[in-house]
Amino acid sequence: MLTGNKKKISLIITVMLVFTGIIGYRIYGNVAANKVRAENMAKNKAVAVQVVQIGRRDINPTMTFSANLDPIWTADISAKVDGRIDVLNVNEGDMVEAGAIVAVLDVNDLQAQVIQAQGNLMAAQSNLEQAELDYSRYASLAEQGAVSAQMLDNARTKRNSSAGQVKAAQGALNLMQEKLNNANVTVPKSGVVTKRFMQTGTFARTGTPLVTVADTTTLLAKATVGESQVANLSVGTDVVVAVDALSGQKFNGVVTRISPMAALPARTFTAEITIPNDKAILKAGMFAKVEIPTKVHAGVLAIPESALVMRDDQKTVFVVGADNVVQQRVLKVGVVEAGWVEILEGVNEGESIAAAGHNKLRDGVQITPSGDGGL
């Protein structure tokens, strides 16, 4: 009985192996047939590719840098004396003219100190007047021999001392008057209030910012430039500034300053681009891209950037032969700008290349050219 079971199991295994072999053979046959069919179709049908002819053109390369837009002038406006803020009559966004009063401090204590200084000055002037009268009397008596020389010297010394006290009192009065004048906080230049730090009623210490004022009628874009690029810059160059926050809107600017010394250890330079902003379209703090033109490459051999094919980190192009068979060549390129590539080595003027559809190509494939062949 056991021997019969073994025979059945062996038979089942044999049938399964045969069945699997048949299925595998049919799959292999189908794959091989499809491969042969594809090769025959490839032989009988050339790939359609857009072809252009290589020519010469001018390429205007530009350098692009990122930068923030800063006001051409900004300052924290603070009080020159301590005091409680009685009036702070500006808010963020307000325009202020040069010399305008933006805040007024409590002046009661300062006024009292001015009056006190005025009284001290009057007392010192009275003392000086009395000392001068005494000196005059002693001088007359000394001529008659009625007083000693020492008494005359004492009178002279008292007069000079009183004169010094008058000057000191006058200086103290001037100082207190200046503090009283400084209770009115003014701005040195016209601009817009970009930040307000204090409120009315707050006690302000000397030097503590009350507001920040900035001149945004002209903005500065400060670009960081590498040492290999700085030689292509010059003061006075017209540039284009694009602002992403304004849907890429472009504005004109000019290079006004290039730092004379590199920042270490990066060895970079700062280029300042001045941008007029009379209409206040631009806002300080916006991100911008600065496009700076460099030397024009005139009449150079050029191909469309779309024709480039990367192979093992090398830039190549498919050149179309007389029999419409493509050959992949390695290129040595120069500048790349606005969709065009300067060619230094690898192809010749007048040759035709595959400009589009080269994802279907490989070296030695025959193609069907399309396009007018011009650049």
Wavefront OBJ file of the C-alpha trace (Angstrom):
o trace
v 0.000 0.000 0.000
v 2.811 2.372 0.894
v 4.587 1.587 -2.355
v 1.446 2.547 -4.320
v 1.293 5.964 -2.643
v 4.905 6.654 -3.516
v 4.201 5.858 -7.156
v 1.249 8.296 -7.202
v 3.325 11.090 -5.659
v 6.123 10.533 -8.193
v 3.629 10.634 -11.018
v 2.111 13.900 -9.782
v 5.541 15.531 -9.478
v 6.491 14.392 -12.965
v 3.287 15.815 -14.454
v 3.842 19.157 -12.676
v 7.416 19.401 -13.934
v 6.331 18.692 -17.481
v 3.504 21.215 -17.243
v 5.844 23.901 -15.840
v 8.372 23.253 -18.592
v 5.730 23.687 -21.255
v 4.552 27.011 -19.790
v 8.146 28.280 -19.431
v 8.956 27.326 -23.015
v 5.904 29.193 -24.322
v 6.762 32.318 -22.306
v 10.343 32.259 -23.580
v 9.095 31.849 -27.115
v 6.742 34.820 -26.817
v 9.491 37.083 -25.375
v 11.951 36.084 -28.091
v 9.350 36.664 -30.779
v 8.492 40.108 -29.409
v 12.174 41.022 -29.286
v 12.705 39.973 -32.897
v 9.561 41.835 -33.934
v 10.784 45.018 -32.178
v 14.209 44.745 -33.811
v 12.647 44.308 -37.234
v 10.396 47.339 -36.680
v 13.358 49.431 -35.551
v 15.261 48.416 -38.687
v 12.358 49.241 -40.946
v 11.316 52.514 -39.290
v 13.658 55.472 -38.603
v 13.144 57.732 -35.586
v 11.580 61.127 -36.347
v 13.746 63.898 -34.797
v 13.742 67.685 -35.070
v 17.006 68.793 -36.664
v 18.680 72.235 -36.711
v 21.826 73.533 -38.337
v 24.626 74.974 -36.198
v 25.343 78.674 -36.717
v 26.815 81.711 -34.990
v 25.150 84.342 -32.825
v 25.811 86.875 -30.069
v 25.368 85.668 -26.499
v 24.846 88.241 -23.750
v 25.746 86.438 -20.511
v 24.483 87.792 -17.190
v 25.384 87.081 -13.593
v 22.478 86.579 -11.185
v 22.754 87.237 -7.462
v 20.295 87.109 -4.593
v 19.920 90.145 -2.360
v 17.669 91.854 0.161
v 16.352 95.352 -0.443
v 17.465 97.816 2.244
v 16.646 101.520 2.700
v 19.361 103.875 1.530
v 19.176 105.498 4.979
v 17.665 104.337 8.273
v 18.090 105.491 11.868
v 16.667 104.915 15.332
v 15.319 108.226 16.639
v 15.841 108.623 20.382
v 15.563 111.343 23.026
v 18.696 113.180 24.180
v 17.309 113.594 27.717
v 15.382 111.457 30.168
v 11.695 112.158 30.475
v 8.136 110.934 30.294
v 6.632 111.012 26.786
v 3.810 113.561 26.684
v 3.197 113.341 22.934
v 4.154 110.674 20.390
v 2.214 111.694 17.310
v 3.492 109.316 14.608
v 2.647 105.727 13.722
v 4.275 103.091 11.542
v 3.890 104.003 7.880
v 3.675 107.772 8.471
v 5.825 110.033 6.305
v 7.883 112.626 8.202
v 9.882 115.576 6.888
v 13.370 116.531 8.020
v 13.168 118.530 11.257
v 9.644 117.343 12.084
v 8.829 116.817 15.777
v 7.872 113.187 16.352
v 7.696 113.234 20.159
v 7.534 115.723 23.036
v 8.773 114.910 26.543
v 7.450 116.287 29.839
v 9.282 119.619 30.399
v 8.153 120.667 33.887
v 11.359 119.554 35.609
v 13.510 120.980 32.834
v 11.763 124.342 32.953
v 12.325 124.515 36.708
v 16.008 123.711 36.222
v 16.291 126.430 33.593
v 14.775 128.993 35.956
v 17.173 127.880 38.689
v 20.125 128.217 36.316
v 18.948 131.688 35.309
v 18.856 132.707 38.993
v 22.356 131.346 39.559
v 23.588 133.357 36.601
v 22.016 136.554 37.886
v 23.596 136.018 41.338
v 27.003 135.393 39.764
v 26.673 138.530 37.642
v 25.805 140.569 40.750
v 28.840 139.204 42.567
v 31.015 140.077 39.586
v 29.622 143.609 39.473
v 30.351 144.106 43.191
v 33.836 142.626 42.802
v 34.628 145.007 39.931
v 33.476 148.020 42.020
v 35.614 146.887 44.950
v 38.620 146.435 42.709
v 38.192 149.909 41.213
v 38.093 151.494 44.691
v 41.153 149.609 45.885
v 43.030 150.548 42.713
v 42.349 154.270 43.340
v 43.380 153.989 46.971
v 46.513 152.065 46.049
v 47.597 154.928 43.771
v 47.348 157.245 46.797
v 49.208 154.758 49.013
v 46.133 154.310 51.246
v 45.956 150.490 50.914
v 48.589 147.840 50.682
v 49.482 145.972 47.529
v 48.162 142.763 49.116
v 44.683 144.219 49.560
v 44.666 145.271 45.889
v 45.727 141.762 44.847
v 42.944 140.222 46.909
v 40.394 142.481 45.218
v 41.732 141.555 41.801
v 41.563 137.843 42.640
v 37.981 138.161 43.891
v 36.993 139.975 40.699
v 38.543 137.265 38.484
v 36.916 134.527 40.548
v 33.527 136.198 40.180
v 34.040 136.444 36.419
v 34.700 132.693 36.347
v 31.543 132.005 38.336
v 29.555 134.018 35.787
v 30.910 131.882 32.945
v 30.152 128.685 34.857
v 26.606 129.850 35.549
v 26.156 130.823 31.923
v 27.352 127.377 30.829
v 24.964 125.659 33.246
v 22.093 127.772 31.890
v 23.018 126.926 28.291
v 23.123 123.226 29.177
v 19.707 123.278 30.831
v 18.254 125.303 27.971
v 19.601 122.783 25.472
v 18.028 119.935 27.474
v 14.749 121.810 27.426
v 15.037 122.244 23.655
v 15.800 118.529 23.301
v 12.487 117.685 24.919
v 11.199 118.026 21.348
v 12.454 114.923 19.521
v 13.003 115.626 15.796
v 14.112 113.599 12.773
v 17.295 114.594 10.895
v 16.112 113.442 7.443
v 12.844 112.865 5.641
v 11.529 109.321 5.561
v 8.845 106.885 6.639
v 8.318 105.532 10.157
v 9.102 101.824 9.909
v 8.915 100.957 13.620
v 7.412 102.483 16.759
v 8.876 101.282 20.064
v 7.202 103.519 22.695
v 3.757 104.750 23.683
v 2.564 108.050 25.145
v 3.138 108.109 28.904
v 6.201 105.850 28.807
v 9.352 107.105 30.554
v 12.121 107.276 27.969
v 15.781 107.081 28.862
v 18.444 108.966 26.953
v 19.424 107.007 23.824
v 16.445 104.633 23.956
v 14.846 104.436 20.466
v 11.351 105.867 20.197
v 10.826 105.201 16.469
v 12.822 104.077 13.453
v 12.736 106.249 10.341
v 13.985 105.137 6.919
v 14.370 106.758 3.518
v 12.819 104.276 1.083
v 12.665 106.567 -1.956
v 15.857 104.775 -2.964
v 16.681 101.189 -2.026
v 19.931 99.269 -1.924
v 20.388 95.661 -3.017
v 23.574 94.228 -1.533
v 24.817 91.227 -3.519
v 27.588 88.881 -2.417
v 30.019 88.343 -5.309
v 32.776 85.723 -5.543
v 36.354 86.703 -6.319
v 36.122 85.031 -9.746
v 33.135 87.251 -10.623
v 34.137 90.620 -9.200
v 36.409 91.368 -12.182
v 33.287 91.465 -14.385
v 31.714 94.240 -12.279
v 32.245 97.966 -12.500
v 30.658 100.961 -10.813
v 28.051 102.583 -13.055
v 26.872 99.355 -14.726
v 23.121 99.283 -15.382
v 21.416 96.197 -13.938
v 17.959 94.631 -13.768
v 16.387 93.721 -10.432
v 13.572 91.142 -10.349
v 11.315 90.832 -7.292
v 9.472 87.527 -6.804
v 6.980 89.073 -4.369
v 5.774 91.335 -7.189
v 5.255 88.478 -9.669
v 8.791 88.804 -10.959
v 8.359 92.469 -11.909
v 11.653 93.990 -12.989
v 13.194 97.319 -12.021
v 16.231 99.237 -13.235
v 19.218 99.816 -10.984
v 22.881 100.755 -11.137
v 26.004 99.432 -9.417
v 27.113 102.261 -7.097
v 29.721 100.618 -4.892
v 31.968 97.551 -4.826
v 33.780 96.682 -1.618
v 37.539 97.215 -2.042
v 38.476 94.262 0.186
v 37.333 90.651 0.252
v 35.556 89.230 3.283
v 37.557 86.326 4.665
v 37.600 83.354 4.753
v 34.986 83.148 1.943
v 36.860 85.741 -0.165
v 33.657 87.390 -1.299
v 32.900 90.998 -2.138
v 29.776 93.102 -1.621
v 28.291 94.987 -4.567
v 25.711 97.678 -3.803
v 23.009 98.296 -6.403
v 20.977 101.494 -6.088
v 17.323 101.230 -7.175
v 15.055 104.295 -7.495
v 11.743 103.797 -5.672
v 9.929 107.110 -6.096
v 6.549 105.391 -6.530
v 7.079 103.264 -3.392
v 6.280 100.040 -5.261
v 9.208 98.235 -3.668
v 9.289 97.589 0.062
v 12.380 97.403 2.229
v 13.166 93.828 3.219
v 11.885 92.259 -0.010
v 13.921 89.487 -1.623
v 15.316 90.310 -5.066
v 17.382 88.773 -7.848
v 19.972 91.045 -9.412
v 20.873 90.404 -13.052
v 24.192 92.016 -13.997
v 25.276 91.898 -17.668
v 28.862 90.967 -18.497
v 30.976 91.112 -21.655
v 29.094 90.130 -24.834
v 30.337 87.002 -26.608
v 29.899 88.156 -30.196
v 29.550 85.821 -33.198
v 30.231 82.610 -31.288
v 29.279 79.099 -32.367
v 26.063 78.319 -30.480
v 23.433 75.606 -30.189
v 20.092 75.481 -28.338
v 20.449 74.346 -24.749
v 17.670 71.813 -25.401
v 20.014 69.924 -27.755
v 22.415 68.991 -24.961
v 22.473 65.385 -23.747
v 24.295 64.460 -20.524
v 26.404 61.287 -20.622
v 28.590 60.377 -17.648
v 28.776 64.018 -16.500
v 29.767 65.069 -20.036
v 27.793 67.391 -22.285
v 27.134 65.763 -25.654
v 25.049 66.318 -28.761
v 23.768 64.046 -31.540
v 25.230 65.152 -34.894
v 23.289 64.109 -38.000
v 25.398 62.658 -40.829
v 24.713 62.781 -44.564
v 22.952 59.409 -44.398
v 20.773 60.613 -41.478
v 22.663 58.419 -39.030
v 23.397 60.216 -35.739
v 26.751 60.326 -33.996
v 27.023 61.318 -30.346
v 29.886 63.767 -29.721
v 31.341 65.178 -26.517
v 31.348 68.987 -26.358
v 33.460 71.626 -24.684
v 31.110 74.506 -23.873
v 31.481 78.124 -22.805
v 28.766 80.360 -21.423
v 25.129 79.300 -21.196
v 22.565 82.089 -21.374
v 18.894 82.483 -22.293
v 18.604 78.984 -23.757
v 21.800 79.127 -25.838
v 25.130 77.375 -25.316
v 28.477 78.637 -26.587
v 30.410 75.775 -28.219
v 34.203 75.787 -27.945
v 34.964 72.299 -29.279
v 33.106 69.236 -30.587
v 31.052 70.409 -33.582
v 31.518 72.653 -36.601
v 29.497 75.448 -38.121
v 26.963 74.205 -40.665
v 26.593 70.710 -39.175
v 23.105 69.514 -38.277
v 22.182 68.326 -34.814
v 19.173 66.789 -33.101
v 17.475 69.625 -31.231
v 14.536 67.691 -29.791
v 13.425 64.094 -29.458
v 16.935 62.868 -28.675
v 15.632 60.809 -25.745
v 14.879 58.157 -28.393
v 18.376 58.218 -29.870
v 21.590 56.306 -29.421
v 24.827 56.384 -31.325
v 24.419 54.989 -34.863
v 20.609 55.229 -35.084
v 19.091 56.373 -38.350
v 16.576 59.191 -38.084
v 13.931 60.960 -40.119
v 14.798 64.690 -39.914
v 12.048 67.237 -39.318
v 12.115 71.028 -39.054
v 13.572 73.667 -41.340
v 17.128 73.021 -40.206
v 17.746 76.619 -39.160
v 18.585 78.123 -35.757
l 1 2 3 4 5 6 7 8 9 10 11 12 13 14 15 16 17 18 19 20 21 22 23 24 25 26 27 28 29 30 31 32 33 34 35 36 37 38 39 40 41 42 43 44 45 46 47 48 49 50 51 52 53 54 55 56 57 58 59 60 61 62 63 64 65 66 67 68 69 70 71 72 73 74 75 76 77 78 79 80 81 82 83 84 85 86 87 88 89 90 91 92 93 94 95 96 97 98 99 100 101 102 103 104 105 106 107 108 109 110 111 112 113 114 115 116 117 118 119 120 121 122 123 124 125 126 127 128 129 130 131 132 133 134 135 136 137 138 139 140 141 142 143 144 145 146 147 148 149 150 151 152 153 154 155 156 157 158 159 160 161 162 163 164 165 166 167 168 169 170 171 172 173 174 175 176 177 178 179 180 181 182 183 184 185 186 187 188 189 190 191 192 193 194 195 196 197 198 199 200 201 202 203 204 205 206 207 208 209 210 211 212 213 214 215 216 217 218 219 220 221 222 223 224 225 226 227 228 229 230 231 232 233 234 235 236 237 238 239 240 241 242 243 244 245 246 247 248 249 250 251 252 253 254 255 256 257 258 259 260 261 262 263 264 265 266 267 268 269 270 271 272 273 274 275 276 277 278 279 280 281 282 283 284 285 286 287 288 289 290 291 292 293 294 295 296 297 298 299 300 301 302 303 304 305 306 307 308 309 310 311 312 313 314 315 316 317 318 319 320 321 322 323 324 325 326 327 328 329 330 331 332 333 334 335 336 337 338 339 340 341 342 343 344 345 346 347 348 349 350 351 352 353 354 355 356 357 358 359 360 361 362 363 364 365 366 367 368 369 370 371 372 373 374 375
